[in-house]
């Protein structure tokens, strides 16, 4: 069934090959169909080859054809930038598992080892359900300093990650037999504490790394302080890495020294372990600070009355848009003071004069601040 990745071949695979009747019983042999796509994505489109793209509407039509002929559901697993835009084709007859939100890039670090796909398929390989695999990918990505939020829709309403209608609905749904192969990834390492340096060299340690199948490698990936913002049209595929070596052999304790901590600022260091079969641990994070960098900070103030159904939703949406934009541009939650009458992003504080004054006048904060963004939205 292998063929070149072209638009016509994908259409044929879905509307002809997947619906083939070879068993002599009327109707397609397949009861469920799994579609996995990884590519260069755009909003409402996927690039299938160097010269061809497929729109969400085209794919929706092909999947409709499949769903009209099978007794089960279609499961689409899509790992690409802007893959969350494909919630536009949500349907009660299909499961959508998407690697990032509509406005986000997807990360494929270390030849894809740190990616939604790696975490997802490792859990499937170990016999996990669709819900287990999605949560494993979600948690794996969350343990890296990236703005990438996977989305799942199983009920067709286009609202992703609902606990009951989406996550719980797929808890007992498997790709294949769901056989538990007892091949989970290595235990997550315990990390060395955050470090501050004048410059250059630091040793990263990871302890307690074990796996019944044997640990193949442990390595660190660096998110440097001068890392440019991600290109919204291209996945992030290449970041500096270095290996950690078990010392002494058999101890489960690994360390590695990196000699190029040369940029002033905070390096975010993500350590991952991989076993012999290829399963990976949940990434673990530590930091290395070079010099005494000043932070960029922001204060967001969403004023108004949450009980005002006419104006408040717009104010709340504007505040969330500002918060997401700052996070995408490298601000951390500790760099942002978010004052609002409701909690949507888990970081909001009540809108009071005392809280605003503290955010603007706290000497301990301001002495370590490079610049300050102040955003107000209200009537």
C-alpha positions in Angstrom: 0.0 0.0 0.0 3.0 2.3 0.2 3.0 5.2 -2.3 4.4 8.7 -2.7 2.8 11.4 -0.5 0.5 13.1 -3.0 -2.9 14.5 -2.8 -4.4 11.9 -5.2 -2.8 9.0 -3.3 -4.2 10.2 0.0 -7.6 10.6 -1.5 -7.4 7.1 -3.0 -6.1 5.6 0.2 -9.1 7.0 2.1 -11.9 6.6 -0.4 -10.9 3.4 -2.2 -8.2 1.4 -0.4 -9.6 1.8 3.2 -13.1 0.8 1.9 -12.0 -2.3 0.0 -14.1 -5.4 0.4 -11.9 -8.5 0.2 -13.6 -10.9 2.7 -16.7 -11.8 0.7 -19.0 -10.1 3.2 -20.9 -7.1 1.8 -19.4 -3.8 2.9 -15.8 -2.6 3.7 -13.5 -4.9 5.6 -12.6 -2.1 7.9 -14.7 -1.1 10.9 -12.4 1.8 12.0 -9.8 3.8 10.1 -6.8 5.6 11.6 -5.2 8.5 9.6 -1.8 9.8 10.8 -0.4 12.9 9.1 2.7 14.8 9.9 3.8 17.6 7.6 4.2 21.4 7.2 0.9 22.7 8.3 -1.0 26.0 7.8 -4.2 27.4 9.1 -6.9 25.1 7.6 -4.4 23.4 5.3 -1.8 20.6 5.3 1.1 20.4 2.9 1.1 16.9 1.5 4.1 17.4 -0.8 6.5 20.0 -2.0 3.9 21.3 -4.5 0.5 20.3 -3.1 -1.7 21.3 -0.1 -4.9 19.8 1.1 -7.6 22.1 2.6 -9.6 21.2 5.7 -12.7 21.1 3.5 -11.2 18.6 1.1 -10.1 16.3 3.9 -13.5 16.7 5.6 -15.2 15.4 2.4 -12.9 12.4 2.1 -13.4 11.5 5.7 -17.2 11.9 5.3 -17.0 9.3 2.5 -15.1 6.9 4.8 -17.5 7.4 7.7 -20.6 6.8 5.6 -19.3 3.4 4.7 -17.8 2.0 8.0 -19.5 1.0 11.2 -16.9 2.6 13.5 -15.1 6.0 13.6 -12.2 7.7 11.9 -9.3 8.7 14.1 -7.2 11.5 12.7 -3.8 12.1 14.4 -2.3 15.3 12.9 1.2 16.6 14.0 2.0 19.9 12.4 2.1 23.6 13.0 -1.4 25.1 13.2 -2.9 21.6 13.4 -5.5 22.9 15.9 -7.2 24.7 13.0 -8.5 21.3 12.0 -11.1 21.4 14.8 -13.0 23.0 11.9 -13.8 19.5 10.6 -14.9 18.1 14.0 -17.6 15.5 13.6 -19.3 13.0 15.9 -18.1 10.2 13.7 -14.4 11.0 14.1 -11.7 11.5 16.7 -9.3 14.4 16.2 -5.9 14.4 18.0 -4.0 17.5 17.1 -0.5 18.4 18.2 -0.9 22.2 18.6 -3.4 25.0 18.8 -4.4 26.9 15.7 -1.9 29.8 16.3 1.1 27.6 17.4 4.0 25.9 15.8 4.9 22.2 16.6 8.3 21.1 17.9 10.3 18.2 16.5 13.5 18.3 18.5 16.3 15.8 18.2 15.0 14.2 15.0 11.5 14.1 16.5 12.3 12.4 19.8 10.9 15.4 21.6 7.6 15.8 19.8 3.9 15.1 20.1 4.2 12.1 17.8 7.0 10.4 19.7 5.2 10.7 23.1 1.8 9.7 21.5 3.0 6.6 19.6 5.3 5.4 22.4 2.2 5.2 24.6 0.2 3.5 21.8 3.1 1.0 21.4 2.9 0.2 25.1 -0.8 -0.6 24.9 -2.3 2.8 26.0 -5.7 4.0 25.0 -6.2 7.0 22.8 -6.8 9.1 25.9 -3.7 7.7 27.6 -1.6 8.4 24.5 -2.9 12.0 24.1 -2.3 12.8 27.8 1.2 11.3 27.6 1.9 13.6 24.6 0.3 16.5 26.3 2.3 16.0 29.5 5.5 15.4 27.6 5.2 18.6 25.7 4.2 20.5 28.9 7.5 19.5 30.5 9.4 21.4 27.8 9.6 25.2 27.7 7.4 25.5 24.6 4.1 27.1 23.8 2.4 24.1 22.2 -1.0 22.9 23.5 -2.3 19.7 21.9 -6.0 19.4 21.3 -8.4 16.5 21.3 -12.0 16.4 20.1 -14.1 13.2 20.2 -17.7 14.5 20.3 -17.7 16.6 17.2 -18.5 20.0 18.9 -15.1 21.5 18.0 -14.4 22.4 21.6 -11.2 20.5 22.5 -10.0 18.8 25.7 -13.3 18.5 27.5 -12.8 16.1 30.3 -16.0 14.0 29.9 -16.9 14.4 26.2 -13.4 14.1 24.9 -10.8 12.7 27.2 -13.0 10.2 29.2 -14.8 9.2 26.0 -11.5 7.8 24.6 -10.3 6.1 27.8 -11.3 2.7 26.5 -10.7 3.2 22.8 -7.4 1.7 21.4 -5.5 1.7 18.2 -5.1 -2.0 17.6 -5.5 -4.6 20.3 -4.4 -2.4 23.2 -2.0 -5.1 24.3 0.1 -4.0 27.4 3.6 -4.7 26.3 5.1 -3.6 29.6 7.4 -1.3 27.7 7.0 2.0 29.3 9.8 4.5 29.1 12.6 5.0 31.6 11.8 6.5 35.0 11.9 10.3 35.0 15.2 11.5 36.2 15.7 13.7 39.3 17.4 16.8 38.2 20.2 18.9 39.4 19.2 22.2 41.0 19.0 25.4 39.1 22.5 27.0 38.7 23.8 30.5 38.4 27.2 31.0 36.6 29.5 33.9 35.7 29.8 32.2 32.3 30.7 29.2 30.1 30.6 25.8 31.8 28.1 23.9 33.9 27.5 20.2 34.7 23.9 18.8 34.6 23.1 15.7 36.6 20.1 13.3 36.4 19.8 10.7 39.0 17.6 7.6 39.5 17.3 6.7 35.8 16.2 3.1 35.5 14.4 0.9 32.9 13.8 -2.8 32.8 14.9 -3.0 29.1 18.1 -1.0 29.8 18.7 2.7 29.3 20.0 3.6 25.9 20.9 7.3 26.4 20.2 10.3 28.5 20.7 13.8 27.0 20.0 17.4 27.5 18.3 19.9 25.1 19.0 23.6 25.5 16.5 26.4 25.0 18.9 29.3 24.9 18.1 32.8 26.2 18.7 34.3 22.7 16.5 31.7 21.0 14.4 33.6 18.4 10.6 33.4 18.6 9.3 30.4 16.6 8.4 31.0 12.9 4.7 30.5 12.8 5.0 28.8 9.4 7.8 26.3 10.2 8.2 23.6 12.9 11.1 23.9 15.4 13.5 21.1 14.6 17.0 22.0 15.8 18.2 23.0 19.2 21.6 22.4 20.9 22.0 19.1 22.8 24.6 17.2 24.8 24.9 13.7 26.2 24.9 12.7 29.8 27.0 9.7 30.8 26.3 7.2 33.6 28.8 7.6 36.4 29.7 5.1 37.8 28.3 2.5 35.4 25.2 0.7 36.8 24.4 3.5 39.2 21.5 5.1 37.3 23.1 8.5 37.8 24.1 10.5 34.7 26.0 13.7 34.2 27.3 15.8 31.4 29.2 19.1 31.1 28.4 21.8 28.6 31.0 24.4 27.9 29.1 26.9 25.8 26.9 28.7 28.2 28.0 32.0 26.8 24.9 34.2 26.4 23.7 36.2 29.4 20.3 35.0 30.5 18.4 31.9 31.5 19.0 28.6 29.7 16.2 26.2 30.1 17.7 22.7 30.1 15.4 19.7 29.3 16.7 16.3 30.1 15.2 13.1 28.6 16.0 9.4 28.9 15.4 6.8 26.2 15.4 3.0 26.7 16.7 0.3 24.3 13.4 -0.3 22.6 13.1 3.5 22.0 10.6 4.6 24.6 11.3 8.0 26.2 10.8 9.3 29.7 8.8 12.4 30.5 11.2 15.3 30.0 12.5 17.1 33.2 13.5 20.7 33.4 16.2 22.7 35.1 17.8 26.0 34.5 21.3 27.6 34.1 21.5 31.3 34.6 24.5 33.1 33.1 25.3 36.5 34.7 22.4 38.4 36.3 20.0 39.0 33.4 17.2 41.5 33.8 13.7 40.2 33.0 11.1 41.5 30.6 7.9 41.9 32.6 4.3 42.7 31.8 1.2 43.8 33.8 -2.1 42.9 32.3 -5.3 44.5 33.7 -8.7 43.4 32.6 -11.2 45.8 34.2 -15.0 45.8 34.1 -17.7 43.8 35.7 -17.7 40.0 35.1 -21.5 40.0 35.6 -21.9 42.3 32.5 -22.7 39.7 29.8 -22.6 42.4 27.1 -19.0 43.7 27.6 -17.2 41.3 29.9 -16.6 38.4 27.4 -14.8 40.7 25.0 -12.6 42.1 27.8 -11.8 38.6 29.0 -11.0 37.4 25.5 -8.7 40.4 25.0 -6.8 39.7 28.2 -6.4 36.0 27.2 -5.1 37.1 23.8 -2.5 39.4 25.4 -1.4 36.7 27.8 -1.0 34.1 25.0 0.9 36.5 22.9 3.3 37.3 25.7 3.9 33.6 26.5 4.5 33.0 22.8 7.2 35.7 22.8 9.1 34.2 25.7 7.5 35.7 28.8 7.1 33.2 31.7 4.2 33.2 34.2 6.6 34.7 36.7 7.2 37.6 34.3 3.5 38.4 34.0 1.2 40.0 36.6 -2.4 39.3 35.3 -5.2 41.1 37.1 -8.7 40.1 36.2 -12.2 39.5 37.6 -12.2 35.9 36.4 -9.7 33.1 36.2 -9.3 31.6 32.8 -5.6 31.0 32.4 -4.9 29.9 36.1 -2.6 32.8 36.7 -5.0 35.7 37.3 -5.1 37.7 40.5 -8.0 39.9 41.7 -8.2 43.4 40.2 -7.5 45.7 43.1 -5.6 49.0 43.4 -3.3 47.3 46.0 -2.4 44.5 43.5 -1.8 47.0 40.7 0.3 49.3 42.9 2.4 46.3 44.1 3.0 45.2 40.5 4.2 48.7 39.5 6.2 49.7 42.6 7.7 46.6 44.2 11.4 47.5 44.3 12.6 43.8 44.5 10.9 43.2 41.2 11.7 46.5 39.4 15.4 46.3 40.3 15.5 43.1 38.2 13.4 44.4 35.3 14.7 45.3 31.9 11.4 46.7 30.5 7.8 46.7 31.4 4.7 46.3 29.3 1.5 47.6 30.8 -1.8 46.6 29.2 -5.3 47.8 30.2 -8.6 46.8 28.8 -11.9 48.1 30.2 -14.8 50.3 29.5 
